Amino acid sequence: MKVLKNELFDEFKCLAGECPETCCYGWRIIVDDKTKERILEKDGIWGKCLRLSLSGPDKNYFNYDSGSCIFHGMSGLCNIQKKLGAEYMPEICRKYPREIRNYGTFATMNLDLSCIHVSDMLLSRDKRPSLIECDEEIERVRHGSNDDPQFEEIVLTSQKELIQMLNVKPQLIYDPVTMDRILHSLLAYCQYAQDTVLEHKDMKLTKDDGRPLYFYELCKTDDMPDAGRSYFPLPIMALNRLINTQFDMQDSRPFSMINRTIEWYHHKFDLKTEIEGQKVWKSMVTDFIREDPTRMEALLRYLQYDVQQCYGEIYENYSFVHFAVSAIMHVNMFLFLMVNYNRRKKLTPQKMAALLSAYERAACHNLGLQKDMYAIVCDYLPVQKMAVPISAPQTLESGSQQS
Ligand code: SF4
């Protein structure tokens, strides 16, 4: 089958006991049927222990309260794996952070950025990881039921063009306007594509003036759609509303990096009026981007990764606009965390990676929270709030944090 595989996929190796974070905290872990069967048949003290640890309404979860998994040992390793072997670990733990989606005629293979090592690989390597087209056997069961070769072609071609759009000239990397134009192009294209598919005029998306690069060129001129509104940065009030969702409660550990960063933001902004706060925020972002080109590069890499990992899902849900709005939110939230962290501490590439994976863990695996955050961002963009299908990445779709 045709597979679009992120270059990082084959490079990844879990850091296990050497990992500076852990993926054994904060997730509800669904125990798949096959593993549960093995657990029910296991005799001895370990069998009893595993069965007693099953919880949730159907007794098919470990770590149902999303605290720290009781099998996470002091050495940082999983005690189930150490004592019994991987076959007694839930499938989701065996596969994480690998994410494979089988769309019937093509598949995607990615890694989830909630793993700190994946975020680090993304931000620390010399060049951006590409999406490799290859031919592989895919065992994963089919995801969705769409069967439309023409639409598949449209989605995969526009995905390539969107990635191309992110290769900005080196001199533009110091200017926040660069990202603003990119995000305007993304939303303008996605709105056009959404309307076109709703009108069943998909062929328009294969013409030159119906493709992402056309919208990108348009956004470089005075005719940029919705030019009076900033998509990068989003207003500080929008970001304030986003962190005042349950987002700031996703990691309850004392001194969690994300919560400390939010605290530092509050110290700086809480006593300011909305107008003052917005002025300060805009100048902080401009200085932040101008000081160091690796910061814009980190944001562009994150956006590219989002296009590589999540854009293909449009083949199933036809939600171009949902993709664009979520991408605008993700880029702005990552910016928000980096700028506020940088006020107090040195923002090294490793710290950027830690913030990115913490953001992904908090915001991208809790469907209720995603919907709330999505609705807030819609208030600041020229889009209607839509009841859109929101799906968690497959690796964690059922192991998401408690809402
Ligand atoms: S967060 Fe990533 S590197 Fe760390 S233990 Fe989990 S899978 Fe391994």
Residues whose N, C-alpha, C, O or C-beta is under 5 A from the ligand:
A	BS01	SF4	C14 L15 A16 C19 E21 T22 C23 Y96 P97 C115 I116 H117
